[in-house]
Amino acid sequence: MIDDMLRTPEAVRDAERWTAHNYHPLPVVVASAEGAWLTDVDGRRYLDCLAGYSALNFGHRHPTLIAAAHAQLDRLTLTSRAFVHDRFADFCRELAELCGKDLVLPMNTGAEAVETGVKVARKWGYRVKGVAPGQANIVVAEGNFHGRTTTIVSFSTDADARADFGPYTPGFTVVPYGDLAALTAAIDENTVAVLLEPIQGEQGVVVPPAGYLPGVRRVCTERNVLFVADEIQSGLGRTGATFACDHEGVTPDMYLLGKALGGGIVPVSAVAANADVLGVLSPGQHGSTFGGNPLACAVATEVVRLLATGDFQRRSAELGVRLHAGLRSLVGRGLVAVRGRGLWAGLDIDPALMSGREACERLAERGVLAKDTHGSTIRLAPPLVITEEEIDHAVAQLAAVLAG
């Protein structure tokens, strides 16, 4: 029997006592997980409809990924990039092939991938485009979420993420998301990159207007500017394609990847681009002690191989149709709007009914875990291993919450 000291209320209080309050988690204390399901310390099961913000696209403890991790743990876990290990080349080659790019630069977290992309774009601007020293500018979008480092929050428009963390890093121009005319007008001779999420996740799974991403690609090509796509949440099968950009036939100059790349086991991120972009880096100019470590490469290589089959992308696309149909049936019955692609949805709840936080608390009481974002908006991003029956169950529980 689980010790009484591990029961949910006590564990929540202990976590709050000993942890900086940079998160406001739901009062659920997870003890184990399998596939699309979590079990708390009291033995209660929950359907996971957040999947670690897409870090668990392949579900909890996917057997192929767990086996790869176990096998690598018995051999080698860390060398640093001071040496080459025997898992490194396969990972970089197979990920580069999946992305259709020449080179990969492995890091650890999504924020590190974004920081890497910013540094590479600036260096490319100075060395290749010929921008005057110290003048490089990157165009970004309102409502963006690219991480929480000092540089990244400098161009955030979210007051919670940005306020009181200045002085802020210069060199960024913010334009409305989805407004191609504004983006085009913001580009000048010092612009080195446009950095965008193809679908804005933290903002509430906001899909840009049709034609926007192709327009961005066209303008970047015409103006000799790098198109950098942050696919950290939207990529690797989440939207029913390998990358969200694929839905509009767009290939960026640089992919920023993370979350699901680590298979829900280890933090893995990467930047993928061609040699004329990533080739601007020289030894000593950028790196990471843990970036591309053997354990990370062993797991992430298996992630890439799972994606190379196309099975998870097809599954996300097919099950996404069912999920969105079920959610749209609730519009006018407590939901105001539904957005998204594949197994990713942003739901706007009638604010007269409840806040997003309250909706997630009520869903948790009914055994479904989701996450609120701004105001009365919540997000659903279940693991791609979820079944039709489990999707129907999640929609039914949401309907019951909305009905009161």
C-alpha positions as CSV (number, residue, x, y, z in Angstrom):
1,M,0.0,0.0,0.0
2,I,1.2,3.5,-0.8
3,D,2.5,5.3,2.3
4,D,0.1,7.9,3.6
5,M,2.8,10.5,3.3
6,L,2.7,10.1,-0.4
7,R,-1.0,10.8,-0.7
8,T,-1.9,13.6,-3.1
9,P,-2.7,16.6,-0.7
10,E,0.5,16.0,1.3
11,A,2.7,15.6,-1.8
12,V,1.2,18.8,-3.3
13,R,1.9,20.8,-0.2
14,D,5.5,19.4,0.0
15,A,6.1,20.4,-3.6
16,E,4.9,23.9,-2.9
17,R,7.0,24.2,0.3
18,W,10.3,23.3,-1.4
19,T,9.9,24.7,-4.9
20,A,10.0,28.2,-6.4
21,H,6.5,29.0,-7.6
22,N,7.2,29.3,-11.3
23,Y,4.4,26.9,-12.1
24,H,0.8,26.5,-10.9
25,P,0.2,22.7,-11.4
26,L,-3.1,21.0,-11.1
27,P,-3.4,19.1,-7.8
28,V,-2.4,15.7,-9.3
29,V,0.7,13.8,-8.2
30,V,1.7,11.3,-10.8
31,A,3.4,8.1,-9.8
32,S,3.5,6.1,-13.0
33,A,2.4,6.2,-16.6
34,E,1.9,4.0,-19.7
35,G,0.8,5.0,-23.2
36,A,-1.8,7.7,-22.9
37,W,-2.6,7.1,-19.2
38,L,-1.2,8.5,-16.0
39,T,-1.7,7.0,-12.5
40,D,-1.4,9.1,-9.4
41,V,-0.1,8.2,-5.9
42,D,-3.6,7.2,-4.9
43,G,-3.9,4.8,-7.8
44,R,-6.4,6.9,-9.8
45,R,-5.9,6.9,-13.6
46,Y,-6.1,9.9,-15.8
47,L,-6.2,10.2,-19.6
48,D,-3.2,12.5,-20.6
49,C,-4.4,15.1,-23.0
50,L,-1.4,17.4,-22.7
51,A,1.5,15.0,-23.4
52,G,4.1,17.2,-21.8
53,Y,3.3,20.0,-24.2
54,S,4.0,17.6,-27.1
55,A,7.1,16.2,-25.5
56,L,5.3,12.8,-25.2
57,N,4.0,12.5,-28.7
58,F,4.8,8.8,-28.6
59,G,3.1,8.3,-25.3
60,H,4.6,7.4,-21.9
61,R,7.2,4.7,-21.9
62,H,7.0,3.8,-25.5
63,P,8.6,0.3,-25.5
64,T,10.9,0.9,-28.5
65,L,12.2,4.1,-26.9
66,I,12.5,2.6,-23.4
67,A,14.5,-0.3,-24.8
68,A,16.9,2.0,-26.6
69,A,17.4,4.0,-23.4
70,H,18.0,0.9,-21.3
71,A,20.5,-0.5,-23.8
72,Q,22.4,2.7,-24.0
73,L,22.5,3.1,-20.2
74,D,24.5,-0.1,-20.0
75,R,27.1,1.2,-22.5
76,L,27.7,4.9,-22.4
77,T,25.8,8.0,-21.3
78,L,28.0,11.0,-21.7
79,T,31.3,12.0,-23.3
80,S,30.8,15.7,-24.1
81,R,31.5,16.9,-27.6
82,A,35.3,16.8,-26.8
83,F,35.1,13.3,-28.3
84,V,33.0,11.6,-31.0
85,H,30.8,8.7,-29.7
86,D,29.3,5.9,-31.8
87,R,25.7,7.1,-31.7
88,F,26.3,10.6,-32.9
89,A,26.7,10.3,-36.6
90,D,23.6,8.1,-37.1
91,F,21.4,10.5,-35.2
92,C,22.6,13.5,-37.0
93,R,22.4,11.9,-40.4
94,E,18.9,10.4,-39.9
95,L,17.5,13.6,-38.5
96,A,19.0,15.6,-41.3
97,E,17.4,13.3,-43.8
98,L,14.0,13.5,-42.1
99,C,14.3,17.3,-42.3
100,G,15.7,17.4,-45.8
101,K,18.7,19.3,-44.6
102,D,22.5,19.0,-44.8
103,L,23.4,19.4,-41.2
104,V,22.1,19.1,-37.6
105,L,23.3,20.8,-34.4
106,P,22.1,18.9,-31.4
107,M,21.3,20.7,-28.1
108,N,19.1,19.8,-25.1
109,T,16.1,22.1,-24.6
110,G,13.8,23.9,-26.9
111,A,15.0,27.3,-25.6
112,E,18.5,26.2,-26.4
113,A,17.5,25.4,-29.9
114,V,15.9,28.9,-30.3
115,E,19.0,30.6,-28.8
116,T,21.1,28.6,-31.3
117,G,18.9,29.6,-34.2
118,V,19.2,33.3,-33.2
119,K,23.0,33.1,-32.9
120,V,23.3,31.2,-36.2
121,A,21.0,33.6,-38.0
122,R,23.0,36.6,-36.8
123,K,26.3,35.1,-37.7
124,W,25.0,34.2,-41.2
125,G,23.8,37.8,-41.5
126,Y,27.2,39.2,-40.8
127,R,29.3,36.6,-42.7
128,V,27.1,35.8,-45.6
129,K,24.6,38.6,-46.1
130,G,27.0,41.4,-45.2
131,V,25.0,43.1,-42.5
132,A,27.0,45.8,-40.7
133,P,28.4,44.6,-37.3
134,G,26.0,44.8,-34.5
135,Q,23.0,45.7,-36.7
136,A,21.3,42.3,-37.3
137,N,17.6,42.3,-36.8
138,I,15.1,39.3,-36.5
139,V,11.4,39.7,-37.2
140,V,9.1,37.8,-34.8
141,A,5.4,37.6,-34.2
142,E,3.1,38.9,-31.5
143,G,1.8,36.1,-29.3
144,N,5.0,34.1,-29.8
145,F,6.3,31.5,-27.3
146,H,9.9,30.4,-28.0
147,G,11.1,29.9,-24.4
148,R,11.9,31.8,-21.3
149,T,15.6,32.7,-21.5
150,T,16.5,36.4,-21.2
151,T,17.0,36.9,-24.9
152,I,13.8,35.1,-25.8
153,V,11.6,37.0,-23.3
154,S,13.0,40.2,-24.7
155,F,10.7,39.7,-27.7
156,S,7.8,38.1,-25.9
157,T,4.5,40.0,-25.8
158,D,3.3,38.0,-22.8
159,A,3.5,40.3,-19.8
160,D,3.9,37.3,-17.4
161,A,6.9,36.0,-19.4
162,R,8.5,39.4,-19.9
163,A,7.8,41.8,-17.1
164,D,10.7,42.6,-14.6
165,F,13.3,40.6,-16.5
166,G,14.9,43.6,-18.3
167,P,17.1,45.1,-19.5
168,Y,16.1,43.4,-22.7
169,T,18.1,42.1,-25.6
170,P,17.8,44.3,-28.7
171,G,17.6,43.2,-32.3
172,F,14.0,42.0,-32.7
173,T,11.0,43.5,-34.4
174,V,7.6,42.3,-33.4
175,V,4.7,42.2,-36.0
176,P,1.2,40.8,-35.8
177,Y,1.0,37.1,-36.3
178,G,-0.6,36.1,-39.7
179,D,-0.2,39.6,-41.2
180,L,2.1,39.2,-44.2
181,A,2.0,42.8,-45.1
182,A,3.2,43.9,-41.7
183,L,6.0,41.3,-41.8
184,T,7.1,42.4,-45.2
185,A,7.2,46.0,-44.2
186,A,9.3,45.2,-41.2
187,I,12.1,43.6,-43.2
188,D,15.0,46.0,-44.0
189,E,18.6,45.7,-45.1
190,N,19.6,44.6,-41.6
191,T,17.0,41.8,-41.3
192,V,18.7,38.4,-41.1
193,A,15.8,36.1,-40.2
194,V,12.0,35.8,-39.7
195,L,11.4,33.5,-36.7
196,L,7.9,32.1,-36.4
197,E,5.9,29.2,-35.0
198,P,3.9,27.7,-37.9
199,I,1.1,27.2,-35.4
200,Q,1.3,29.2,-32.2
201,G,0.9,26.8,-29.3
202,E,1.1,28.8,-26.1
203,Q,-1.2,31.4,-27.6
204,G,-3.9,28.8,-27.9
205,V,-3.1,26.6,-30.9
206,V,-3.5,29.5,-33.4
207,V,-3.3,28.5,-37.0
208,P,-2.3,31.3,-39.4
209,P,-4.4,32.2,-42.4
210,A,-4.1,30.0,-45.5
211,G,-1.3,31.3,-47.6
212,Y,0.6,33.1,-44.8
213,L,3.4,30.6,-44.5
214,P,4.0,30.3,-48.3
215,G,4.0,34.1,-48.3
216,V,6.6,34.3,-45.6
217,R,8.7,31.8,-47.5
218,R,8.4,33.9,-50.7
219,V,9.3,37.2,-49.0
220,C,12.2,35.7,-47.2
221,T,13.6,34.3,-50.5
222,E,13.1,37.6,-52.3
223,R,14.7,39.7,-49.5
224,N,17.6,37.3,-48.7
225,V,16.3,36.6,-45.2
226,L,16.3,33.2,-43.4
227,F,13.0,31.7,-42.6
228,V,13.4,30.0,-39.2
229,A,10.5,27.7,-38.2
230,D,10.1,26.9,-34.5
231,E,8.6,23.4,-34.8
232,I,9.4,22.5,-31.2
233,Q,5.7,22.0,-30.3
234,S,4.1,21.7,-33.7
235,G,6.6,19.3,-35.3
236,L,7.3,15.6,-35.3
237,G,3.9,14.3,-36.0
238,R,1.7,16.5,-33.8
239,T,-0.3,18.1,-36.5
240,G,-0.7,15.1,-38.8
241,A,2.5,15.8,-40.8
242,T,6.1,15.6,-39.9
243,F,6.2,19.4,-39.6
244,A,3.4,21.9,-39.4
245,C,5.0,23.7,-42.4
246,D,4.3,20.6,-44.5
247,H,0.6,21.4,-44.6
248,E,1.3,24.4,-46.8
249,G,4.2,22.9,-48.8
250,V,6.7,25.2,-47.1
251,T,10.3,24.4,-46.3
252,P,12.0,26.8,-44.0
253,D,15.8,27.5,-44.1
254,M,16.1,26.3,-40.5
255,Y,14.0,24.0,-38.3
256,L,14.1,24.4,-34.5
257,L,13.2,21.0,-32.9
258,G,12.8,19.7,-29.4
259,K,10.2,18.2,-27.0
260,A,9.1,15.0,-28.8
261,L,12.6,14.5,-30.2
262,G,13.6,13.2,-26.7
263,G,10.8,10.6,-26.7
264,G,9.6,11.7,-23.3
265,I,12.7,10.2,-21.8
266,V,15.6,12.7,-22.1
267,P,15.7,16.4,-23.1
268,V,16.8,16.6,-26.8
269,S,16.7,19.5,-29.2
270,A,18.3,20.3,-32.5
271,V,18.7,22.9,-35.2
272,A,18.6,21.5,-38.8
273,A,19.7,23.6,-41.8
274,N,21.8,23.4,-44.9
275,A,25.6,23.8,-44.9
276,D,25.4,27.4,-46.2
277,V,23.6,28.3,-42.9
278,L,24.9,26.1,-40.1
279,G,28.3,26.0,-41.8
280,V,29.0,29.6,-40.5
281,L,29.9,28.1,-37.0
282,S,33.4,27.2,-36.1
283,P,34.7,25.3,-33.1
284,G,34.4,27.2,-29.9
285,Q,31.6,29.5,-31.1
286,H,28.7,27.5,-29.8
287,G,28.2,24.3,-27.8
288,S,26.7,22.4,-24.9
289,T,28.2,19.8,-22.5
290,F,25.2,17.5,-22.8
291,G,24.2,18.4,-26.4
292,G,24.2,15.3,-28.6
293,N,25.2,13.0,-25.7
294,P,25.1,9.2,-26.3
295,L,21.9,8.5,-24.3
296,A,20.1,11.4,-26.0
297,C,21.2,10.2,-29.5
298,A,20.2,6.6,-28.8
299,V,16.7,7.7,-27.9
300,A,16.3,10.4,-30.5
301,T,17.5,8.1,-33.3
302,E,14.7,5.8,-32.5
303,V,12.3,8.7,-32.5
304,V,13.4,9.7,-35.9
305,R,13.0,6.1,-37.1
306,L,9.5,5.9,-35.8
307,L,8.7,9.1,-37.7
308,A,10.4,7.9,-40.8
309,T,7.7,5.2,-41.2
310,G,5.0,7.9,-41.5
311,D,2.7,5.9,-39.2
312,F,2.4,8.4,-36.4
313,Q,1.8,11.3,-38.8
314,R,-1.0,9.3,-40.5
315,R,-2.4,8.4,-37.1
316,S,-2.4,12.0,-35.9
317,A,-4.1,13.2,-39.1
318,E,-6.8,10.5,-39.0
319,L,-7.5,10.7,-35.2
320,G,-7.3,14.5,-35.4
321,V,-10.4,14.5,-37.7
322,R,-12.3,12.6,-35.0
323,L,-11.1,14.8,-32.2
324,H,-11.9,18.1,-34.0
325,A,-15.3,16.8,-35.1
326,G,-16.2,15.9,-31.5
327,L,-14.9,19.3,-30.3
328,R,-16.8,21.3,-33.0
329,S,-20.0,19.6,-31.8
330,L,-19.6,21.4,-28.5
331,V,-19.4,24.9,-30.1
332,G,-22.5,26.7,-28.9
333,R,-22.7,24.3,-26.0
334,G,-20.1,26.0,-23.9
335,L,-17.3,26.3,-26.4
336,V,-17.0,29.5,-28.4
337,A,-14.3,28.3,-30.9
338,V,-12.1,25.4,-31.8
339,R,-8.7,25.7,-33.6
340,G,-5.8,23.4,-34.5
341,R,-4.6,20.6,-36.7
342,G,-4.1,16.9,-36.1
343,L,-4.1,15.9,-32.5
344,W,-3.7,19.5,-31.3
345,A,-6.6,21.8,-30.4
346,G,-7.1,25.1,-28.8
347,L,-10.6,25.6,-27.2
348,D,-12.1,28.9,-26.2
349,I,-14.7,28.3,-23.5
350,D,-17.5,30.8,-22.9
351,P,-15.9,33.0,-20.2
352,A,-19.4,33.4,-18.6
353,L,-19.2,29.7,-17.8
354,M,-15.7,29.3,-16.3
355,S,-12.1,30.1,-16.8
356,G,-9.7,27.8,-18.5
357,R,-8.1,26.9,-15.2
358,E,-11.5,25.9,-13.7
359,A,-12.3,23.8,-16.8
360,C,-9.0,21.9,-16.4
361,E,-9.6,21.4,-12.7
362,R,-13.1,20.0,-13.4
363,L,-11.7,17.8,-16.2
364,A,-9.1,16.4,-13.8
365,E,-11.8,15.5,-11.4
366,R,-13.3,13.5,-14.2
367,G,-10.0,11.8,-15.0
368,V,-8.8,13.9,-18.0
369,L,-5.7,16.1,-17.8
370,A,-5.4,19.2,-20.0
371,K,-3.8,22.6,-19.6
372,D,-5.2,26.1,-19.7
373,T,-3.6,29.1,-21.3
374,H,-4.7,32.7,-21.5
375,G,-8.1,33.4,-19.9
376,S,-10.8,30.9,-20.8
377,T,-8.7,29.0,-23.4
378,I,-7.5,25.4,-22.9
379,R,-5.3,23.2,-25.0
380,L,-5.6,19.5,-25.9
381,A,-2.5,17.6,-27.2
382,P,-2.9,13.9,-26.4
383,P,-0.2,11.4,-27.2
384,L,-0.3,10.1,-30.8
385,V,-0.9,6.6,-29.4
386,I,-4.4,7.6,-28.1
387,T,-7.3,5.5,-29.5
388,E,-10.6,6.5,-31.0
389,E,-12.4,5.3,-27.9
390,E,-10.1,7.4,-25.6
391,I,-10.7,10.5,-27.8
392,D,-14.4,10.0,-27.5
393,H,-14.0,9.6,-23.8
394,A,-12.1,12.9,-23.5
395,V,-14.7,14.8,-25.6
396,A,-17.5,13.3,-23.5
397,Q,-15.9,14.4,-20.2
398,L,-15.4,17.9,-21.6
399,A,-19.1,18.0,-22.7
400,A,-20.0,17.0,-19.1
401,V,-17.8,19.8,-17.6
402,L,-19.4,22.4,-20.0
403,A,-22.9,21.2,-19.1
404,G,-22.1,21.8,-15.5
